[in-house]
Amino acid sequence: MMRPFLSFTLAALLASSAALAAESEALPPPDLEWSFEGPLGLYDRDAMRRGLKIYREVCASCHSIGLLRYRDLRALGYTESEVKEIAGQYEVPAGPDPAGNTVDASGNLLTRPATPADAFVAPFANANAAKAANNGKVPPDLSLIAKSRISGPDYLVALLTGYGEPPAGTELAPGASYNLYFPGHQIAMPPPLSPGQVQYEDGPEATVAQMSTDVSHFLMWAAEPKLEERKNLGLKVMGYLAVLFVLMIAVKRRVWRDVH
Ligand code: HEC
């Protein structure tokens, strides 16, 4: 007799907590398909190169990606001289000149063009500068974001495409935007992408969904550049074990041949 009552209470509890969650918590991100999923999945070089473009032209004005070096871009299929050219578009502190100066006559830090060995240049000198420019919130470094908390590439796409009008009666904090997928729904990042924001040289149309998917693909690679090698090694190990298995069966047959 207890059972129906219990399950009814449980169902009621679940329903009410789901309703509460819907009001205050972020929606779970839709499950998307990615080329790098599954045991044989690989990164899509074209998507990553488009994603790099989005990062450089849009996200990089607020977010650093400090664990990447320009030379890492060789993995996206760029040649050594292309990487050099990309790096050379950024300036890094030059250090003391032969006379020992680190600043020029007007007090500005001496700089030099970045080289492939340099880390990706950050948009702000420090966290306080980043905070001051972004409504008091520091835009997080994106190096590992695709592998952090519950996030993953599905979350990144959901976040970037999840902006909208707040429901009637919702008060937004100053400078905040409404986002369906961000915990608490109020995010200090204004919608970063709008249709046609970048000029894709070839391939798909630069819709918000497309750009979000591409930049998330790129960020997934940045967070896990060794994914392909790891899968490759896994396959080799499986192949090795399969051969070993066949050999062991043969040995076993031979050893036991005379006994049977
Ligand atoms: C105008 C500055 C600005 C731009 C441009 C920008 N962001 Fe952000 N971003 C922020 C700020 C500020 C936060 C912190 C938001 C908060 O905590 O409320 C943030 C947070 C994030 C987060 C973390 C969300 C979380 O769950 O904590 C991700 C991921 C992100 N941005 C990705 C991107 C990507 C990808 C791009 C480029 C398409 C981009 N951002 C462009 C300012 C920016």
Boltz pocket constraint, residues with backbone or C-beta under 6 A from the ligand:
constraints:
  - pocket:
      binder: B
      contacts: [[A, 54], [A, 55], [A, 58], [A, 59], [A, 60], [A, 61], [A, 62], [A, 63], [A, 134], [A, 137], [A, 138], [A, 139], [A, 140], [A, 145], [A, 156], [A, 159], [A, 160], [A, 182], [A, 186], [A, 187], [A, 188], [A, 189], [A, 190], [A, 192], [A, 193], [A, 215]]
      max_distance: 6.0
